[in-house]
Amino acid sequence: MAEFLKLMESWNGYQPVRDSEIDESAVAALVDLIANKGRMPAHRHDYLMREVITTADFPNLFGVAIDRQVLARYRAAGTDWQSYFKVSRLPNFNTHRRHKVQGQTDILPQVAEKGEYLVSPNDEAYYTIALKKYGRQFDISWEALVNDSMGAFADIPQRFADAAINSMHFAATSTYASATGPNTLLYGAPITDIDGQAVTNLGSLPLTIANLETTLELMAAQTDRWGNPIIVRGVHLVVPPALEFTARQILTSTTKMWIDIAGGGTPTPYPMTNVVNQLGIQLHVDPWLPIVDQTSYDNSTWYVFGEPSLGAAVEFAFLSGHEDPEICMKASDKVTLGGGGAISPFTGDFATDNVFYRVRHVFGTTQLDPRFTYAQVSTT
């Protein structure tokens, strides 16, 4: 470790490098070596680590390795919810509008010979969305770096990535769920949309094949404010972990069985085709639902969302150009006595010898048209 610290004294700081000149195979090999992916004995792993830190390009490769580990983990997990959200990018922190222009789509009136063409009015309303900044600072003592044999370095990317993933997923789930169940800003029996129309998108049915069929029919029956039909295809089923196996059975079963006990006779099974599994419904298991929802029926509440390209019920926005979390280090405020030059940030600050890292992420969410989602809260 002493060799490593000596080597890093002349380093000007960690830079999140995405340089095309970096040897990708070398970065991958370094990541595998740090994590001991090959499960080498401790003495061999220690020997190889001591050998690699003496190479001239180690500081640059190490910076790239940290950056690649963070972004790879971030993109590989926790993005399932983006399938049923409208995902957008905003240029700044101002409040932005999502205009809902309605009109001109209702049935055309008949025009008599030489009759006048009447004007159909337009209605306009809007939803709003704004970005917020989230972040956290981590500090590690210089002594910990010396004693931990690079374990602290390997842990930082994981912590930062997990924090960003969890923050986004919690915000996404909180857009349609709340501590009291389905979010009242999006669900109601009925709820008033910004166009003034009462929309019913909240029920109390348990998750079964028949009740899923009923919910899809209710969504398909939604209309605009003039009573005209609109295209609402519920293709995303969102459930808490407790309903995962029930949902998978519903979506994968090719048949369903009805038991007829009318008249007190012997129950008779009737096999029927389960058409639900032919609709291409995508299952999403949201582990944050029982965390956000604090009711006693959090494990029996389920949601259906329409395809966002046809109409979105919820939106998640990133700051344009900052879609990934930013990870940075604080430069050391110490200088050398000889020439007054800067010292590596890995040696810590002047007052405490602490090494500081920071993570920052920017995003925002909002509720949109309630017609494109439905929630069922089963209290039985």
Residue pairs with C-beta under 8 A, 6 or more apart in sequence:
1 145
1 146
1 149
1 150
3 50
3 53
3 54
4 53
4 150
5 145
5 146
5 346
5 347
7 53
7 54
7 58
7 59
8 59
8 344
8 346
8 347
9 343
9 344
9 347
10 344
11 59
11 344
11 346
12 342
12 344
13 329
13 331
13 344
13 345
14 63
14 66
14 328
14 329
14 345
15 63
16 63
16 67
16 327
16 328
17 60
17 63
17 64
17 67
18 67
19 64
22 60
22 61
22 64
26 57
26 61
27 61
27 64
27 65
27 68
30 52
30 61
30 62
30 65
31 37
31 65
31 68
31 69
32 38
33 45
33 48
33 49
33 52
34 49
34 65
34 150
34 153
34 154
35 154
36 45
40 48
46 149
49 149
49 150
52 58
62 153
66 153
66 156
66 157
66 327
67 327
69 157
69 158
69 161
70 157
70 160
70 161
70 325
70 327
71 324
73 157
73 158
73 161
73 162
73 165
74 161
74 164
74 165
74 324
74 325
77 165
78 165
78 166
78 168
78 169
80 284
80 285
80 286
81 169
81 172
81 173
81 284
81 286
81 316
82 316
83 236
83 282
83 284
84 236
84 238
84 284
84 305
84 308
84 313
84 314
85 172
85 175
85 308
85 312
85 314
85 315
85 316
86 308
86 312
86 314
86 315
86 316
86 368
87 308
87 315
87 316
87 317
87 318
88 315
88 316
88 317
88 318
89 317
89 318
89 319
89 320
89 323
90 96
90 129
90 131
90 317
90 318
90 319
90 320
90 364
91 319
91 320
92 131
92 319
93 130
93 131
93 133
93 319
94 130
95 128
95 129
95 130
96 128
96 129
96 130
96 317
97 126
97 127
97 128
98 126
98 127
98 128
98 129
98 315
98 366
98 368
99 124
99 125
99 126
100 124
100 125
100 126
100 127
100 194
100 195
100 369
101 122
101 123
101 124
102 122
102 123
102 124
102 125
102 195
102 224
102 225
103 120
103 121
103 122
103 123
104 120
104 122
105 224
105 228
106 120
106 226
106 228
107 228
109 118
111 117
123 195
123 225
125 194
125 195
126 194
127 194
127 315
127 366
127 367
127 368
128 366
129 315
129 317
129 364
129 365
129 366
130 364
131 317
131 318
131 319
131 362
131 363
131 364
132 362
132 363
132 364
133 360
133 361
133 362
134 167
134 360
134 361
134 362
134 363
135 358
135 359
135 360
135 361
136 163
136 358
136 359
137 356
137 357
137 358
138 156
138 159
138 160
138 356
138 357
138 358
138 359
139 354
139 355
139 356
139 357
140 152
140 156
140 354
140 355
140 357
141 348
141 352
141 353
141 354
141 355
142 346
142 347
142 348
142 353
142 354
142 355
143 353
144 152
145 152
145 153
145 346
145 355
156 357
157 327
160 325
160 327
160 357
160 359
161 325
163 325
163 359
164 325
164 359
164 361
167 361
168 316
168 361
168 363
169 286
169 288
170 288
170 291
170 292
171 316
171 363
171 365
172 288
172 314
172 316
172 365
173 286
173 288
173 289
173 291
173 292
174 183
174 292
174 365
175 183
175 186
175 314
175 316
175 365
175 366
175 367
176 182
176 183
176 186
176 187
176 303
176 313
176 314
176 367
176 373
176 375
177 183
177 289
177 292
177 293
177 301
177 303
178 184
178 292
178 293
179 292
179 293
179 294
179 295
180 293
180 294
180 295
181 293
181 295
181 297
181 298
181 301
181 375
181 377
182 202
182 301
182 303
182 375
182 377
183 367
184 191
185 367
186 201
186 313
186 314
186 367
186 370
186 373
187 201
187 202
187 370
187 373
187 375
188 199
188 200
188 201
188 202
188 370
189 200
189 201
189 202
189 203
190 198
190 199
190 200
190 201
191 198
191 199
191 200
191 201
191 202
191 370
192 198
192 199
193 199
193 225
193 369
193 370
193 371
195 224
195 225
196 225
197 224
197 225
199 222
199 370
199 371
200 218
201 218
201 219
201 222
201 370
201 371
201 373
201 374
201 375
202 374
202 375
202 376
202 377
203 215
203 218
203 374
203 375
203 376
203 377
204 376
204 377
204 378
204 379
205 211
205 214
205 215
205 376
205 378
206 300
206 376
206 378
206 380
207 239
207 243
207 246
207 247
207 250
207 300
207 302
207 376
207 378
208 250
209 250
209 253
209 256
209 274
209 276
211 376
212 237
212 250
212 276
212 304
213 275
213 276
215 234
215 304
215 374
215 376
216 234
216 279
216 304
218 374
219 232
219 233
219 234
219 304
219 306
219 371
219 372
219 373
219 374
220 232
220 233
220 234
221 229
222 230
222 232
222 371
222 372
223 229
223 230
224 230
230 311
230 371
231 310
231 311
232 306
232 310
232 311
232 371
232 372
233 306
233 307
233 310
234 281
234 304
234 305
234 306
234 374
235 279
235 280
235 281
235 282
235 305
235 306
235 307
236 281
236 282
236 284
236 304
236 305
236 306
236 307
237 247
237 251
237 281
237 282
237 283
237 284
237 302
237 303
237 304
238 284
238 285
238 286
238 289
238 302
238 303
238 304
238 305
239 246
239 247
239 283
239 284
239 285
239 286
239 289
239 302
239 303
240 285
240 286
240 287
240 289
240 290
240 293
240 298
240 299
240 301
240 302
241 285
241 287
241 289
241 290
241 299
242 290
242 299
242 300
243 299
243 300
243 302
244 283
244 285
247 283
247 285
247 302
248 283
250 274
250 276
250 277
251 276
251 277
251 281
251 283
252 277
253 274
253 277
254 273
254 274
254 277
255 271
255 272
255 273
255 274
256 271
256 272
256 273
256 274
257 269
257 270
257 271
257 272
258 269
258 270
258 272
259 267
259 268
259 269
259 270
260 267
260 268
260 270
261 267
289 298
289 301
290 298
290 299
293 301
295 301
296 379
297 377
297 378
297 379
300 377
300 378
300 379
300 380
301 375
301 376
301 377
301 378
302 375
302 376
302 378
303 373
303 374
303 375
303 376
304 373
304 374
304 375
305 313
305 314
305 372
305 373
306 312
306 313
306 371
306 372
306 373
308 372
310 372
311 369
311 371
311 372
312 368
312 369
312 372
313 367
313 368
313 369
313 370
313 371
313 372
313 373
314 365
314 366
314 367
314 368
314 373
315 365
315 366
315 368
316 363
316 364
316 365
317 363
317 364
317 365
317 366
318 362
318 363
319 362
319 363
322 361
322 362
325 359
325 360
325 361
326 359
326 360
326 361
327 357
327 358
327 359
328 357
328 358
328 360
329 345
329 355
329 356
329 357
329 358
330 345
330 349
330 355
330 356
330 357
330 358
331 342
331 345
332 342
332 343
332 344
332 345
332 347
332 348
332 349
332 350
333 349
333 350
334 343
334 347
334 348
334 349
334 350
335 341
335 342
335 343
336 343
345 355
345 356
346 355
347 353
347 355
348 354
348 355
349 355
349 356
